[in-house]
C-alpha cells in the first residue's frame, strides 16, 4: 500500500481542494448551458429521442 513520505502542507491541500471545487463549477456551467440550448431548440450536435406518440390517441 502506498504511503506518503512527508506530511502534505495545508497550502497544497487547500490548492487541491480549490481545483476540485472549480472543476465542479465548470461542469455545472456546461450542463446548464447544454440544457438551455436543448430547450431553446438551438442545440447542434446533440441527439436526443423525441416521442412522436401521444398518450391519449390510443383510446
mmCIF file of the N, C-alpha and C atoms, coordinates in Angstrom:
data_MODEL
# 
_entry.id   MODEL 
# 
loop_
_atom_site.group_PDB 
_atom_site.id 
_atom_site.type_symbol 
_atom_site.label_atom_id 
_atom_site.label_alt_id 
_atom_site.label_comp_id 
_atom_site.label_asym_id 
_atom_site.label_entity_id 
_atom_site.label_seq_id 
_atom_site.pdbx_PDB_ins_code 
_atom_site.Cartn_x 
_atom_site.Cartn_y 
_atom_site.Cartn_z 
_atom_site.occupancy 
_atom_site.B_iso_or_equiv 
_atom_site.pdbx_formal_charge 
_atom_site.auth_seq_id 
_atom_site.auth_comp_id 
_atom_site.auth_asym_id 
_atom_site.auth_atom_id 
_atom_site.pdbx_PDB_model_num 
ATOM 1   N N  . UNK A 1 1  ? 0.833   -1.175 0.000   1.00 0.00 ? 1  UNK A N  1 
ATOM 2   C CA . UNK A 1 1  ? 0.000   0.000  0.000   1.00 0.00 ? 1  UNK A CA 1 
ATOM 3   C C  . UNK A 1 1  ? 0.882   1.243  0.000   1.00 0.00 ? 1  UNK A C  1 
ATOM 4   N N  . UNK A 1 2  ? 0.556   2.207  -0.843  1.00 0.00 ? 2  UNK A N  1 
ATOM 5   C CA . UNK A 1 2  ? 1.363   3.412  -0.964  1.00 0.00 ? 2  UNK A CA 1 
ATOM 6   C C  . UNK A 1 2  ? 1.133   4.337  0.230   1.00 0.00 ? 2  UNK A C  1 
ATOM 7   N N  . UNK A 1 3  ? 2.239   4.824  0.792   1.00 0.00 ? 3  UNK A N  1 
ATOM 8   C CA . UNK A 1 3  ? 2.183   5.722  1.939   1.00 0.00 ? 3  UNK A CA 1 
ATOM 9   C C  . UNK A 1 3  ? 3.040   6.942  1.627   1.00 0.00 ? 3  UNK A C  1 
ATOM 10  N N  . UNK A 1 4  ? 2.519   8.160  1.854   1.00 0.00 ? 4  UNK A N  1 
ATOM 11  C CA . UNK A 1 4  ? 3.333   9.342  1.584   1.00 0.00 ? 4  UNK A CA 1 
ATOM 12  C C  . UNK A 1 4  ? 4.537   9.437  2.529   1.00 0.00 ? 4  UNK A C  1 
ATOM 13  N N  . UNK A 1 5  ? 5.626   9.945  2.035   1.00 0.00 ? 5  UNK A N  1 
ATOM 14  C CA . UNK A 1 5  ? 6.847   10.045 2.830   1.00 0.00 ? 5  UNK A CA 1 
ATOM 15  C C  . UNK A 1 5  ? 6.806   11.235 3.784   1.00 0.00 ? 5  UNK A C  1 
ATOM 16  N N  . UNK A 1 6  ? 6.184   12.326 3.342   1.00 0.00 ? 6  UNK A N  1 
ATOM 17  C CA . UNK A 1 6  ? 6.144   13.526 4.167   1.00 0.00 ? 6  UNK A CA 1 
ATOM 18  C C  . UNK A 1 6  ? 4.710   14.021 4.286   1.00 0.00 ? 6  UNK A C  1 
ATOM 19  N N  . UNK A 1 7  ? 4.467   14.807 5.310   1.00 0.00 ? 7  UNK A N  1 
ATOM 20  C CA . UNK A 1 7  ? 3.144   15.387 5.512   1.00 0.00 ? 7  UNK A CA 1 
ATOM 21  C C  . UNK A 1 7  ? 2.887   16.445 4.445   1.00 0.00 ? 7  UNK A C  1 
ATOM 22  N N  . UNK A 1 8  ? 1.680   16.430 3.884   1.00 0.00 ? 8  UNK A N  1 
ATOM 23  C CA . UNK A 1 8  ? 1.301   17.425 2.886   1.00 0.00 ? 8  UNK A CA 1 
ATOM 24  C C  . UNK A 1 8  ? 0.962   18.735 3.594   1.00 0.00 ? 8  UNK A C  1 
ATOM 25  N N  . UNK A 1 9  ? 1.467   19.821 3.075   1.00 0.00 ? 9  UNK A N  1 
ATOM 26  C CA . UNK A 1 9  ? 1.234   21.126 3.702   1.00 0.00 ? 9  UNK A CA 1 
ATOM 27  C C  . UNK A 1 9  ? -0.218  21.565 3.536   1.00 0.00 ? 9  UNK A C  1 
ATOM 28  N N  . UNK A 1 10 ? -0.655  22.462 4.407   1.00 0.00 ? 10 UNK A N  1 
ATOM 29  C CA . UNK A 1 10 ? -2.023  22.986 4.338   1.00 0.00 ? 10 UNK A CA 1 
ATOM 30  C C  . UNK A 1 10 ? -2.249  23.726 3.027   1.00 0.00 ? 10 UNK A C  1 
ATOM 31  N N  . UNK A 1 11 ? -1.227  24.436 2.563   1.00 0.00 ? 11 UNK A N  1 
ATOM 32  C CA . UNK A 1 11 ? -1.357  25.178 1.305   1.00 0.00 ? 11 UNK A CA 1 
ATOM 33  C C  . UNK A 1 11 ? -1.602  24.255 0.121   1.00 0.00 ? 11 UNK A C  1 
ATOM 34  N N  . UNK A 1 12 ? -0.863  23.158 0.078   1.00 0.00 ? 12 UNK A N  1 
ATOM 35  C CA . UNK A 1 12 ? -1.019  22.191 -1.016  1.00 0.00 ? 12 UNK A CA 1 
ATOM 36  C C  . UNK A 1 12 ? -2.395  21.533 -0.939  1.00 0.00 ? 12 UNK A C  1 
ATOM 37  N N  . UNK A 1 13 ? -2.831  21.189 0.266   1.00 0.00 ? 13 UNK A N  1 
ATOM 38  C CA . UNK A 1 13 ? -4.150  20.590 0.458   1.00 0.00 ? 13 UNK A CA 1 
ATOM 39  C C  . UNK A 1 13 ? -5.250  21.553 0.014   1.00 0.00 ? 13 UNK A C  1 
ATOM 40  N N  . UNK A 1 14 ? -5.136  22.810 0.417   1.00 0.00 ? 14 UNK A N  1 
ATOM 41  C CA . UNK A 1 14 ? -6.138  23.802 0.038   1.00 0.00 ? 14 UNK A CA 1 
ATOM 42  C C  . UNK A 1 14 ? -6.143  24.052 -1.467  1.00 0.00 ? 14 UNK A C  1 
ATOM 43  N N  . UNK A 1 15 ? -4.972  23.991 -2.085  1.00 0.00 ? 15 UNK A N  1 
ATOM 44  C CA . UNK A 1 15 ? -4.867  24.181 -3.533  1.00 0.00 ? 15 UNK A CA 1 
ATOM 45  C C  . UNK A 1 15 ? -5.593  23.062 -4.270  1.00 0.00 ? 15 UNK A C  1 
ATOM 46  N N  . UNK A 1 16 ? -5.411  21.815 -3.802  1.00 0.00 ? 16 UNK A N  1 
ATOM 47  C CA . UNK A 1 16 ? -6.105  20.681 -4.413  1.00 0.00 ? 16 UNK A CA 1 
ATOM 48  C C  . UNK A 1 16 ? -7.616  20.815 -4.246  1.00 0.00 ? 16 UNK A C  1 
ATOM 49  N N  . UNK A 1 17 ? -8.036  21.222 -3.065  1.00 0.00 ? 17 UNK A N  1 
ATOM 50  C CA . UNK A 1 17 ? -9.463  21.391 -2.797  1.00 0.00 ? 17 UNK A CA 1 
ATOM 51  C C  . UNK A 1 17 ? -10.066 22.479 -3.688  1.00 0.00 ? 17 UNK A C  1 
ATOM 52  N N  . UNK A 1 18 ? -9.359  23.584 -3.861  1.00 0.00 ? 18 UNK A N  1 
ATOM 53  C CA . UNK A 1 18 ? -9.847  24.684 -4.698  1.00 0.00 ? 18 UNK A CA 1 
ATOM 54  C C  . UNK A 1 18 ? -9.972  24.247 -6.155  1.00 0.00 ? 18 UNK A C  1 
ATOM 55  N N  . UNK A 1 19 ? -9.019  23.455 -6.630  1.00 0.00 ? 19 UNK A N  1 
ATOM 56  C CA . UNK A 1 19 ? -9.065  22.951 -8.003  1.00 0.00 ? 19 UNK A CA 1 
ATOM 57  C C  . UNK A 1 19 ? -10.276 22.039 -8.185  1.00 0.00 ? 19 UNK A C  1 
ATOM 58  N N  . UNK A 1 20 ? -10.516 21.182 -7.206  1.00 0.00 ? 20 UNK A N  1 
ATOM 59  C CA . UNK A 1 20 ? -11.645 20.263 -7.263  1.00 0.00 ? 20 UNK A CA 1 
ATOM 60  C C  . UNK A 1 20 ? -12.970 21.019 -7.297  1.00 0.00 ? 20 UNK A C  1 
ATOM 61  N N  . UNK A 1 21 ? -13.090 22.052 -6.462  1.00 0.00 ? 21 UNK A N  1 
ATOM 62  C CA . UNK A 1 21 ? -14.308 22.855 -6.434  1.00 0.00 ? 21 UNK A CA 1 
ATOM 63  C C  . UNK A 1 21 ? -14.499 23.621 -7.745  1.00 0.00 ? 21 UNK A C  1 
ATOM 64  N N  . UNK A 1 22 ? -13.410 24.117 -8.331  1.00 0.00 ? 22 UNK A N  1 
ATOM 65  C CA . UNK A 1 22 ? -13.502 24.864 -9.589  1.00 0.00 ? 22 UNK A CA 1 
ATOM 66  C C  . UNK A 1 22 ? -13.974 23.959 -10.726 1.00 0.00 ? 22 UNK A C  1 
ATOM 67  N N  . UNK A 1 23 ? -13.528 22.713 -10.742 1.00 0.00 ? 23 UNK A N  1 
ATOM 68  C CA . UNK A 1 23 ? -13.959 21.769 -11.773 1.00 0.00 ? 23 UNK A CA 1 
ATOM 69  C C  . UNK A 1 23 ? -15.462 21.521 -11.685 1.00 0.00 ? 23 UNK A C  1 
ATOM 70  N N  . UNK A 1 24 ? -15.981 21.432 -10.461 1.00 0.00 ? 24 UNK A N  1 
ATOM 71  C CA . UNK A 1 24 ? -17.421 21.227 -10.281 1.00 0.00 ? 24 UNK A CA 1 
ATOM 72  C C  . UNK A 1 24 ? -18.200 22.423 -10.810 1.00 0.00 ? 24 UNK A C  1 
ATOM 73  N N  . UNK A 1 25 ? -17.691 23.614 -10.584 1.00 0.00 ? 25 UNK A N  1 
ATOM 74  C CA . UNK A 1 25 ? -18.362 24.834 -11.051 1.00 0.00 ? 25 UNK A CA 1 
ATOM 75  C C  . UNK A 1 25 ? -18.418 24.869 -12.578 1.00 0.00 ? 25 UNK A C  1 
ATOM 76  N N  . UNK A 1 26 ? -17.316 24.504 -13.219 1.00 0.00 ? 26 UNK A N  1 
ATOM 77  C CA . UNK A 1 26 ? -17.260 24.491 -14.686 1.00 0.00 ? 26 UNK A CA 1 
ATOM 78  C C  . UNK A 1 26 ? -18.221 23.438 -15.244 1.00 0.00 ? 26 UNK A C  1 
ATOM 79  N N  . UNK A 1 27 ? -18.270 22.264 -14.621 1.00 0.00 ? 27 UNK A N  1 
ATOM 80  C CA . UNK A 1 27 ? -19.167 21.204 -15.079 1.00 0.00 ? 27 UNK A CA 1 
ATOM 81  C C  . UNK A 1 27 ? -20.632 21.630 -14.952 1.00 0.00 ? 27 UNK A C  1 
ATOM 82  N N  . UNK A 1 28 ? -20.964 22.310 -13.869 1.00 0.00 ? 28 UNK A N  1 
ATOM 83  C CA . UNK A 1 28 ? -22.338 22.783 -13.674 1.00 0.00 ? 28 UNK A CA 1 
ATOM 84  C C  . UNK A 1 28 ? -22.695 23.832 -14.719 1.00 0.00 ? 28 UNK A C  1 
ATOM 85  N N  . UNK A 1 29 ? -21.761 24.703 -15.034 1.00 0.00 ? 29 UNK A N  1 
ATOM 86  C CA . UNK A 1 29 ? -21.984 25.752 -16.037 1.00 0.00 ? 29 UNK A CA 1 
ATOM 87  C C  . UNK A 1 29 ? -22.241 25.129 -17.415 1.00 0.00 ? 29 UNK A C  1 
ATOM 88  N N  . UNK A 1 30 ? -21.445 24.111 -17.770 1.00 0.00 ? 30 UNK A N  1 
ATOM 89  C CA . UNK A 1 30 ? -21.618 23.442 -19.059 1.00 0.00 ? 30 UNK A CA 1 
ATOM 90  C C  . UNK A 1 30 ? -22.951 22.702 -19.135 1.00 0.00 ? 30 UNK A C  1 
ATOM 91  N N  . UNK A 1 31 ? -23.348 22.051 -18.047 1.00 0.00 ? 31 UNK A N  1 
ATOM 92  C CA . UNK A 1 31 ? -24.619 21.331 -18.019 1.00 0.00 ? 31 UNK A CA 1 
ATOM 93  C C  . UNK A 1 31 ? -25.789 22.299 -18.181 1.00 0.00 ? 31 UNK A C  1 
ATOM 94  N N  . UNK A 1 32 ? -25.722 23.426 -17.512 1.00 0.00 ? 32 UNK A N  1 
ATOM 95  C CA . UNK A 1 32 ? -26.785 24.429 -17.617 1.00 0.00 ? 32 UNK A CA 1 
ATOM 96  C C  . UNK A 1 32 ? -26.864 24.983 -19.036 1.00 0.00 ? 32 UNK A C  1 
ATOM 97  N N  . UNK A 1 33 ? -25.708 25.227 -19.637 1.00 0.00 ? 33 UNK A N  1 
ATOM 98  C CA . UNK A 1 33 ? -25.664 25.752 -20.996 1.00 0.00 ? 33 UNK A CA 1 
ATOM 99  C C  . UNK A 1 33 ? -26.270 24.756 -21.986 1.00 0.00 ? 33 UNK A C  1 
ATOM 100 N N  . UNK A 1 34 ? -25.919 23.480 -21.831 1.00 0.00 ? 34 UNK A N  1 
ATOM 101 C CA . UNK A 1 34 ? -26.452 22.448 -22.716 1.00 0.00 ? 34 UNK A CA 1 
ATOM 102 C C  . UNK A 1 34 ? -27.955 22.318 -22.541 1.00 0.00 ? 34 UNK A C  1 
ATOM 103 N N  . UNK A 1 35 ? -28.420 22.357 -21.305 1.00 0.00 ? 35 UNK A N  1 
ATOM 104 C CA . UNK A 1 35 ? -29.852 22.276 -21.040 1.00 0.00 ? 35 UNK A CA 1 
ATOM 105 C C  . UNK A 1 35 ? -30.614 23.421 -21.667 1.00 0.00 ? 35 UNK A C  1 
ATOM 106 N N  . UNK A 1 36 ? -30.076 24.637 -21.555 1.00 0.00 ? 36 UNK A N  1 
ATOM 107 C CA . UNK A 1 36 ? -30.724 25.797 -22.163 1.00 0.00 ? 36 UNK A CA 1 
ATOM 108 C C  . UNK A 1 36 ? -30.750 25.676 -23.685 1.00 0.00 ? 36 UNK A C  1 
ATOM 109 N N  . UNK A 1 37 ? -29.671 25.168 -24.261 1.00 0.00 ? 37 UNK A N  1 
ATOM 110 C CA . UNK A 1 37 ? -29.606 25.017 -25.714 1.00 0.00 ? 37 UNK A CA 1 
ATOM 111 C C  . UNK A 1 37 ? -30.634 24.002 -26.205 1.00 0.00 ? 37 UNK A C  1 
ATOM 112 N N  . UNK A 1 38 ? -30.781 22.907 -25.479 1.00 0.00 ? 38 UNK A N  1 
ATOM 113 C CA . UNK A 1 38 ? -31.741 21.869 -25.873 1.00 0.00 ? 38 UNK A CA 1 
ATOM 114 C C  . UNK A 1 38 ? -33.165 22.411 -25.774 1.00 0.00 ? 38 UNK A C  1 
ATOM 115 N N  . UNK A 1 39 ? -33.466 23.106 -24.684 1.00 0.00 ? 39 UNK A N  1 
ATOM 116 C CA . UNK A 1 39 ? -34.822 23.622 -24.502 1.00 0.00 ? 39 UNK A CA 1 
ATOM 117 C C  . UNK A 1 39 ? -35.173 24.711 -25.505 1.00 0.00 ? 39 UNK A C  1 
ATOM 118 N N  . UNK A 1 40 ? -34.195 25.504 -25.914 1.00 0.00 ? 40 UNK A N  1 
ATOM 119 C CA . UNK A 1 40 ? -34.480 26.576 -26.863 1.00 0.00 ? 40 UNK A CA 1 
ATOM 120 C C  . UNK A 1 40 ? -34.491 26.077 -28.305 1.00 0.00 ? 40 UNK A C  1 
ATOM 121 N N  . UNK A 1 41 ? -33.987 24.846 -28.533 1.00 0.00 ? 41 UNK A N  1 
ATOM 122 C CA . UNK A 1 41 ? -34.001 24.278 -29.872 1.00 0.00 ? 41 UNK A CA 1 
ATOM 123 C C  . UNK A 1 41 ? -32.806 24.653 -30.720 1.00 0.00 ? 41 UNK A C  1 
ATOM 124 N N  . UNK A 1 42 ? -31.806 25.285 -30.143 1.00 0.00 ? 42 UNK A N  1 
ATOM 125 C CA . UNK A 1 42 ? -30.643 25.667 -30.934 1.00 0.00 ? 42 UNK A CA 1 
ATOM 126 C C  . UNK A 1 42 ? -29.432 24.773 -30.682 1.00 0.00 ? 42 UNK A C  1 
ATOM 127 N N  . UNK A 1 43 ? -29.656 23.595 -30.107 1.00 0.00 ? 43 UNK A N  1 
ATOM 128 C CA . UNK A 1 43 ? -28.569 22.661 -29.839 1.00 0.00 ? 43 UNK A CA 1 
ATOM 129 C C  . UNK A 1 43 ? -28.086 22.046 -31.151 1.00 0.00 ? 43 UNK A C  1 
ATOM 130 N N  . UNK A 1 44 ? -26.774 22.050 -31.349 1.00 0.00 ? 44 UNK A N  1 
ATOM 131 C CA . UNK A 1 44 ? -26.177 21.441 -32.535 1.00 0.00 ? 44 UNK A CA 1 
ATOM 132 C C  . UNK A 1 44 ? -25.244 20.333 -32.083 1.00 0.00 ? 44 UNK A C  1 
ATOM 133 N N  . UNK A 1 45 ? -25.366 19.178 -32.712 1.00 0.00 ? 45 UNK A N  1 
ATOM 134 C CA . UNK A 1 45 ? -24.503 18.064 -32.373 1.00 0.00 ? 45 UNK A CA 1 
ATOM 135 C C  . UNK A 1 45 ? -24.948 17.319 -31.123 1.00 0.00 ? 45 UNK A C  1 
ATOM 136 N N  . UNK A 1 46 ? -26.173 17.535 -30.707 1.00 0.00 ? 46 UNK A N  1 
ATOM 137 C CA . UNK A 1 46 ? -26.696 16.831 -29.541 1.00 0.00 ? 46 UNK A CA 1 
ATOM 138 C C  . UNK A 1 46 ? -27.953 16.102 -29.961 1.00 0.00 ? 46 UNK A C  1 
ATOM 139 N N  . UNK A 1 47 ? -27.963 14.776 -29.821 1.00 0.00 ? 47 UNK A N  1 
ATOM 140 C CA . UNK A 1 47 ? -29.077 13.969 -30.288 1.00 0.00 ? 47 UNK A CA 1 
ATOM 141 C C  . UNK A 1 47 ? -29.837 13.440 -29.086 1.00 0.00 ? 47 UNK A C  1 
ATOM 142 N N  . UNK A 1 48 ? -31.140 13.590 -29.103 1.00 0.00 ? 48 UNK A N  1 
ATOM 143 C CA . UNK A 1 48 ? -31.976 13.046 -28.042 1.00 0.00 ? 48 UNK A CA 1 
ATOM 144 C C  . UNK A 1 48 ? -33.277 12.555 -28.655 1.00 0.00 ? 48 UNK A C  1 
ATOM 145 N N  . UNK A 1 49 ? -33.880 11.504 -28.081 1.00 0.00 ? 49 UNK A N  1 
ATOM 146 C CA . UNK A 1 49 ? -35.102 10.933 -28.660 1.00 0.00 ? 49 UNK A CA 1 
ATOM 147 C C  . UNK A 1 49 ? -36.312 11.850 -28.456 1.00 0.00 ? 49 UNK A C  1 
ATOM 148 N N  . UNK A 1 50 ? -37.171 11.878 -29.455 1.00 0.00 ? 50 UNK A N  1 
ATOM 149 C CA . UNK A 1 50 ? -38.400 12.661 -29.385 1.00 0.00 ? 50 UNK A CA 1 
ATOM 150 C C  . UNK A 1 50 ? -39.559 11.692 -29.534 1.00 0.00 ? 50 UNK A C  1 
ATOM 151 N N  . UNK A 1 51 ? -40.473 11.686 -28.566 1.00 0.00 ? 51 UNK A N  1 
ATOM 152 C CA . UNK A 1 51 ? -41.651 10.819 -28.635 1.00 0.00 ? 51 UNK A CA 1 
ATOM 153 C C  . UNK A 1 51 ? -42.644 11.416 -29.621 1.00 0.00 ? 51 UNK A C  1 
ATOM 154 N N  . UNK A 1 52 ? -43.014 10.616 -30.643 1.00 0.00 ? 52 UNK A N  1 
ATOM 155 C CA . UNK A 1 52 ? -43.986 11.075 -31.623 1.00 0.00 ? 52 UNK A CA 1 
ATOM 156 C C  . UNK A 1 52 ? -45.392 10.596 -31.277 1.00 0.00 ? 52 UNK A C  1 
ATOM 157 N N  . UNK A 1 53 ? -45.470 9.603  -30.362 1.00 0.00 ? 53 UNK A N  1 
ATOM 158 C CA . UNK A 1 53 ? -46.767 9.069  -29.967 1.00 0.00 ? 53 UNK A CA 1 
ATOM 159 C C  . UNK A 1 53 ? -47.383 9.932  -28.878 1.00 0.00 ? 53 UNK A C  1 
ATOM 160 N N  . UNK A 1 54 ? -48.707 10.082 -28.942 1.00 0.00 ? 54 UNK A N  1 
ATOM 161 C CA . UNK A 1 54 ? -49.418 10.792 -27.898 1.00 0.00 ? 54 UNK A CA 1 
ATOM 162 C C  . UNK A 1 54 ? -50.093 9.789  -26.996 1.00 0.00 ? 54 UNK A C  1 
ATOM 163 N N  . UNK A 1 55 ? -50.156 10.069 -25.717 1.00 0.00 ? 55 UNK A N  1 
ATOM 164 C CA . UNK A 1 55 ? -50.711 9.111  -24.755 1.00 0.00 ? 55 UNK A CA 1 
ATOM 165 C C  . UNK A 1 55 ? -52.210 8.913  -24.929 1.00 0.00 ? 55 UNK A C  1 
ATOM 166 N N  . UNK A 1 56 ? -52.987 9.949  -25.234 1.00 0.00 ? 56 UNK A N  1 
ATOM 167 C CA . UNK A 1 56 ? -54.434 9.855  -25.305 1.00 0.00 ? 56 UNK A CA 1 
ATOM 168 C C  . UNK A 1 56 ? -54.980 9.428  -26.654 1.00 0.00 ? 56 UNK A C  1 
ATOM 169 N N  . UNK A 1 57 ? -54.171 9.213  -27.665 1.00 0.00 ? 57 UNK A N  1 
ATOM 170 C CA . UNK A 1 57 ? -54.649 8.909  -29.001 1.00 0.00 ? 57 UNK A CA 1 
ATOM 171 C C  . UNK A 1 57 ? -55.041 7.443  -29.199 1.00 0.00 ? 57 UNK A C  1 
ATOM 172 N N  . UNK A 1 58 ? -54.686 6.551  -28.276 1.00 0.00 ? 58 UNK A N  1 
ATOM 173 C CA . UNK A 1 58 ? -54.960 5.131  -28.453 1.00 0.00 ? 58 UNK A CA 1 
ATOM 174 C C  . UNK A 1 58 ? -56.367 4.748  -28.054 1.00 0.00 ? 58 UNK A C  1 
ATOM 175 N N  . UNK A 1 59 ? -57.105 5.581  -27.350 1.00 0.00 ? 59 UNK A N  1 
ATOM 176 C CA . UNK A 1 59 ? -58.462 5.237  -26.894 1.00 0.00 ? 59 UNK A CA 1 
ATOM 177 C C  . UNK A 1 59 ? -59.469 5.227  -27.989 1.00 0.00 ? 59 UNK A C  1 
# 
